[in-house]
């Protein structure tokens, strides 16, 4: 439970844009800063694949419904849990994604940023179009992409992206979760809550007037 508590503490800080200074230096267990490029899925929405994905837990793995998400790629370092998601204990890029061997593997990690190119704004890099305020969803399903494998998928409007495969309604510890949840996706549009946004089942302050 200690590792899960650390992951929750870190992700609460990350998702709510209030990561403590301790996160900047990497901490015990699997939570650390990794130097490689990574996909940042925080403001993405996803599509169920109809398949299942295995998620690391403290006692083995658990299966969840799977979604695919298109996420922008950022230069490292990024915050990772190398024992969480479906990582293998190191920062090294995945050599297999969605059951297929690849040389284009990349992980979905996190960093503190207020600017994330998003599909809802045609991947614009403009300041307003990349804002990612936190909103709370009372209904719908969320997707957890923290420390899951992705494959590079070229560029959209000049933004390098990856396709990431992530569990739906997973609690960060391999347990089932659901609404309410928070998400940086949608720029405060509540319609996004029904579009499988990336998020997490955390209570806490939000940044949207309607919440």
NORNOR-V474688 format. One record per helix or strand of 3 or more residues. SS is the DSSP state (hx for helix, st for strand). FROM is the first residue (numbers start at 1). TO is the last residue. If there is no record, write none. Layout:
ss=SS from=FROM to=TO
ss=SS from=FROM to=TO
This chain:
ss=hx from=2 to=15
ss=hx from=21 to=25
ss=st from=31 to=34
ss=st from=38 to=40
ss=st from=45 to=57
ss=st from=60 to=74
ss=st from=78 to=81
ss=st from=105 to=108
ss=hx from=119 to=121
ss=st from=135 to=137
ss=st from=148 to=156
ss=st from=159 to=168
ss=st from=181 to=183
ss=hx from=190 to=194
